[in-house]
Amino acid sequence: MKPEMIYLILGMSLVTQLPRLLPLVVLSRLSLPPIVIRWLKQIPVAVLSALLFPSLLIADGILSLSLNNTALLAAIPSIIVAAKTKNLFLTVLAGIASSALLQFFMS
């Protein structure tokens, strides 16, 4: 393997890991105010919502709130299971099962 390739791989690993490790190292030594900790705990929910809602609400590039939108319909039982059980495994299982059933019966 050429030395340039090794340098390239090392450089890519550095720029990939540095943004992950630097905040971990810096923030582990700081005492953050409770309001900042509460705000940081909301970030995963916000990111998940930002990733999920477009795939649930948009079909073929347009807003789809109809009964033909199986992804949106499958999300309903998943949300109910998540709210009642707070169990990620059961929530995913409910989503997969409801999506499979909807695809089977609506196709």
MARNUVO-574287 format. One record per residue (C-alpha): residue number from 1; residue in one letter; x, y, z. Coordinates in pm, 1 decimal, always signed. Layout:
<r><i>NUM</i><aa>A</aa><east>X</east><north>Y</north><up>Z</up></r>
...
This chain:
<r><i>1</i><aa>M</aa><east>+0.0</east><north>+0.0</north><up>+0.0</up></r>
<r><i>2</i><aa>K</aa><east>+129.0</east><north>+342.5</north><up>-90.7</up></r>
<r><i>3</i><aa>P</aa><east>+223.3</east><north>+579.5</north><up>+193.2</up></r>
<r><i>4</i><aa>E</aa><east>-19.1</east><north>+838.9</north><up>+55.8</up></r>
<r><i>5</i><aa>M</aa><east>-306.2</east><north>+595.9</north><up>+107.0</up></r>
<r><i>6</i><aa>I</aa><east>-204.4</east><north>+534.6</north><up>+468.4</up></r>
<r><i>7</i><aa>Y</aa><east>-182.3</east><north>+910.8</north><up>+530.6</up></r>
<r><i>8</i><aa>L</aa><east>-522.9</east><north>+954.7</north><up>+373.5</up></r>
<r><i>9</i><aa>I</aa><east>-679.3</east><north>+685.4</north><up>+594.5</up></r>
<r><i>10</i><aa>L</aa><east>-515.4</east><north>+827.5</north><up>+907.4</up></r>
<r><i>11</i><aa>G</aa><east>-630.9</east><north>+1178.7</north><up>+817.3</up></r>
<r><i>12</i><aa>M</aa><east>-987.1</east><north>+1062.4</north><up>+756.5</up></r>
<r><i>13</i><aa>S</aa><east>-996.4</east><north>+876.2</north><up>+1087.0</up></r>
<r><i>14</i><aa>L</aa><east>-863.1</east><north>+1184.4</north><up>+1266.0</up></r>
<r><i>15</i><aa>V</aa><east>-1125.5</east><north>+1420.6</north><up>+1122.6</up></r>
<r><i>16</i><aa>T</aa><east>-1393.7</east><north>+1161.3</north><up>+1195.6</up></r>
<r><i>17</i><aa>Q</aa><east>-1299.4</east><north>+1092.3</north><up>+1556.3</up></r>
<r><i>18</i><aa>L</aa><east>-1181.7</east><north>+1435.9</north><up>+1668.4</up></r>
<r><i>19</i><aa>P</aa><east>-1526.7</east><north>+1603.0</north><up>+1663.0</up></r>
<r><i>20</i><aa>R</aa><east>-1660.1</east><north>+1310.1</north><up>+1867.2</up></r>
<r><i>21</i><aa>L</aa><east>-1382.2</east><north>+1287.7</north><up>+2123.7</up></r>
<r><i>22</i><aa>L</aa><east>-1308.7</east><north>+1655.6</north><up>+2178.4</up></r>
<r><i>23</i><aa>P</aa><east>-1648.6</east><north>+1746.5</north><up>+2330.6</up></r>
<r><i>24</i><aa>L</aa><east>-1638.4</east><north>+1429.4</north><up>+2540.2</up></r>
<r><i>25</i><aa>V</aa><east>-1300.3</east><north>+1517.1</north><up>+2685.4</up></r>
<r><i>26</i><aa>V</aa><east>-1379.3</east><north>+1886.4</north><up>+2739.5</up></r>
<r><i>27</i><aa>L</aa><east>-1731.3</east><north>+1841.1</north><up>+2878.0</up></r>
<r><i>28</i><aa>S</aa><east>-1632.9</east><north>+1558.2</north><up>+3112.1</up></r>
<r><i>29</i><aa>R</aa><east>-1417.3</east><north>+1806.1</north><up>+3304.9</up></r>
<r><i>30</i><aa>L</aa><east>-1681.0</east><north>+2078.2</north><up>+3328.4</up></r>
<r><i>31</i><aa>S</aa><east>-1976.9</east><north>+2110.9</north><up>+3558.7</up></r>
<r><i>32</i><aa>L</aa><east>-2270.0</east><north>+2211.5</north><up>+3340.5</up></r>
<r><i>33</i><aa>P</aa><east>-2570.3</east><north>+2400.8</north><up>+3474.7</up></r>
<r><i>34</i><aa>P</aa><east>-2890.7</east><north>+2193.0</north><up>+3509.0</up></r>
<r><i>35</i><aa>I</aa><east>-3065.6</east><north>+2392.7</north><up>+3235.0</up></r>
<r><i>36</i><aa>V</aa><east>-2791.2</east><north>+2300.5</north><up>+2986.0</up></r>
<r><i>37</i><aa>I</aa><east>-2814.9</east><north>+1932.7</north><up>+3085.4</up></r>
<r><i>38</i><aa>R</aa><east>-3194.8</east><north>+1939.0</north><up>+3035.8</up></r>
<r><i>39</i><aa>W</aa><east>-3145.7</east><north>+2101.9</north><up>+2695.2</up></r>
<r><i>40</i><aa>L</aa><east>-2884.9</east><north>+1843.2</north><up>+2590.9</up></r>
<r><i>41</i><aa>K</aa><east>-3120.9</east><north>+1560.2</north><up>+2687.0</up></r>
<r><i>42</i><aa>Q</aa><east>-3375.1</east><north>+1692.5</north><up>+2433.9</up></r>
<r><i>43</i><aa>I</aa><east>-3137.5</east><north>+1677.2</north><up>+2137.5</up></r>
<r><i>44</i><aa>P</aa><east>-3190.9</east><north>+1304.7</north><up>+2056.8</up></r>
<r><i>45</i><aa>V</aa><east>-3567.8</east><north>+1356.1</north><up>+2047.8</up></r>
<r><i>46</i><aa>A</aa><east>-3532.5</east><north>+1658.9</north><up>+1821.0</up></r>
<r><i>47</i><aa>V</aa><east>-3294.9</east><north>+1481.1</north><up>+1583.6</up></r>
<r><i>48</i><aa>L</aa><east>-3512.8</east><north>+1170.4</north><up>+1568.7</up></r>
<r><i>49</i><aa>S</aa><east>-3818.8</east><north>+1383.1</north><up>+1495.9</up></r>
<r><i>50</i><aa>A</aa><east>-3637.4</east><north>+1571.7</north><up>+1222.1</up></r>
<r><i>51</i><aa>L</aa><east>-3537.1</east><north>+1243.7</north><up>+1059.5</up></r>
<r><i>52</i><aa>L</aa><east>-3868.8</east><north>+1066.4</north><up>+1107.3</up></r>
<r><i>53</i><aa>F</aa><east>-4140.7</east><north>+1316.1</north><up>+1022.8</up></r>
<r><i>54</i><aa>P</aa><east>-4045.0</east><north>+1376.7</north><up>+658.5</up></r>
<r><i>55</i><aa>S</aa><east>-4049.9</east><north>+1002.9</north><up>+587.7</up></r>
<r><i>56</i><aa>L</aa><east>-4388.1</east><north>+967.3</north><up>+757.5</up></r>
<r><i>57</i><aa>L</aa><east>-4558.0</east><north>+1270.6</north><up>+608.6</up></r>
<r><i>58</i><aa>I</aa><east>-4410.0</east><north>+1303.0</north><up>+259.3</up></r>
<r><i>59</i><aa>A</aa><east>-4474.4</east><north>+1044.4</north><up>-10.6</up></r>
<r><i>60</i><aa>D</aa><east>-4357.8</east><north>+1096.1</north><up>-369.6</up></r>
<r><i>61</i><aa>G</aa><east>-4243.8</east><north>+1448.6</north><up>-286.8</up></r>
<r><i>62</i><aa>I</aa><east>-4581.3</east><north>+1576.4</north><up>-163.2</up></r>
<r><i>63</i><aa>L</aa><east>-4747.2</east><north>+1596.7</north><up>+176.2</up></r>
<r><i>64</i><aa>S</aa><east>-4953.8</east><north>+1281.4</north><up>+223.4</up></r>
<r><i>65</i><aa>L</aa><east>-5201.9</east><north>+1275.7</north><up>+509.8</up></r>
<r><i>66</i><aa>S</aa><east>-5435.2</east><north>+1025.8</north><up>+343.6</up></r>
<r><i>67</i><aa>L</aa><east>-5530.0</east><north>+673.5</north><up>+446.5</up></r>
<r><i>68</i><aa>N</aa><east>-5308.5</east><north>+544.0</north><up>+164.2</up></r>
<r><i>69</i><aa>N</aa><east>-4995.7</east><north>+650.8</north><up>+351.1</up></r>
<r><i>70</i><aa>T</aa><east>-4900.5</east><north>+320.7</north><up>+515.4</up></r>
<r><i>71</i><aa>A</aa><east>-4594.8</east><north>+466.5</north><up>+690.5</up></r>
<r><i>72</i><aa>L</aa><east>-4809.3</east><north>+722.5</north><up>+869.1</up></r>
<r><i>73</i><aa>L</aa><east>-5071.2</east><north>+462.8</north><up>+958.3</up></r>
<r><i>74</i><aa>A</aa><east>-4805.8</east><north>+224.1</north><up>+1090.5</up></r>
<r><i>75</i><aa>A</aa><east>-4666.2</east><north>+500.7</north><up>+1309.9</up></r>
<r><i>76</i><aa>I</aa><east>-4992.1</east><north>+529.8</north><up>+1504.3</up></r>
<r><i>77</i><aa>P</aa><east>-4971.8</east><north>+191.0</north><up>+1682.8</up></r>
<r><i>78</i><aa>S</aa><east>-4599.1</east><north>+245.4</north><up>+1734.9</up></r>
<r><i>79</i><aa>I</aa><east>-4660.2</east><north>+577.4</north><up>+1908.7</up></r>
<r><i>80</i><aa>I</aa><east>-4927.3</east><north>+422.0</north><up>+2128.6</up></r>
<r><i>81</i><aa>V</aa><east>-4700.6</east><north>+130.5</north><up>+2226.3</up></r>
<r><i>82</i><aa>A</aa><east>-4412.0</east><north>+370.0</north><up>+2293.8</up></r>
<r><i>83</i><aa>A</aa><east>-4628.8</east><north>+593.2</north><up>+2515.1</up></r>
<r><i>84</i><aa>K</aa><east>-4773.4</east><north>+302.7</north><up>+2713.6</up></r>
<r><i>85</i><aa>T</aa><east>-4470.2</east><north>+76.6</north><up>+2755.0</up></r>
<r><i>86</i><aa>K</aa><east>-4164.8</east><north>+305.1</north><up>+2716.2</up></r>
<r><i>87</i><aa>N</aa><east>-3999.3</east><north>-6.0</north><up>+2567.9</up></r>
<r><i>88</i><aa>L</aa><east>-3793.2</east><north>+45.2</north><up>+2252.9</up></r>
<r><i>89</i><aa>F</aa><east>-3805.0</east><north>-320.7</north><up>+2149.5</up></r>
<r><i>90</i><aa>L</aa><east>-4184.9</east><north>-339.6</north><up>+2172.2</up></r>
<r><i>91</i><aa>T</aa><east>-4217.4</east><north>-8.3</north><up>+1990.0</up></r>
<r><i>92</i><aa>V</aa><east>-4001.0</east><north>-125.8</north><up>+1699.6</up></r>
<r><i>93</i><aa>L</aa><east>-4183.0</east><north>-459.9</north><up>+1695.8</up></r>
<r><i>94</i><aa>A</aa><east>-4520.4</east><north>-282.9</north><up>+1680.8</up></r>
<r><i>95</i><aa>G</aa><east>-4396.5</east><north>-61.4</north><up>+1396.1</up></r>
<r><i>96</i><aa>I</aa><east>-4262.3</east><north>-351.6</north><up>+1193.1</up></r>
<r><i>97</i><aa>A</aa><east>-4572.1</east><north>-564.4</north><up>+1249.4</up></r>
<r><i>98</i><aa>S</aa><east>-4817.7</east><north>-286.2</north><up>+1170.7</up></r>
<r><i>99</i><aa>S</aa><east>-4620.0</east><north>-183.8</north><up>+862.7</up></r>
<r><i>100</i><aa>A</aa><east>-4606.9</east><north>-543.3</north><up>+736.8</up></r>
<r><i>101</i><aa>L</aa><east>-4979.0</east><north>-594.0</north><up>+795.9</up></r>
<r><i>102</i><aa>L</aa><east>-5068.4</east><north>-266.8</north><up>+626.0</up></r>
<r><i>103</i><aa>Q</aa><east>-4847.7</east><north>-346.7</north><up>+326.8</up></r>
<r><i>104</i><aa>F</aa><east>-5002.4</east><north>-693.2</north><up>+301.6</up></r>
<r><i>105</i><aa>F</aa><east>-5365.4</east><north>-582.9</north><up>+323.8</up></r>
<r><i>106</i><aa>M</aa><east>-5339.6</east><north>-256.0</north><up>+129.0</up></r>
<r><i>107</i><aa>S</aa><east>-5139.0</east><north>-392.8</north><up>-164.3</up></r>
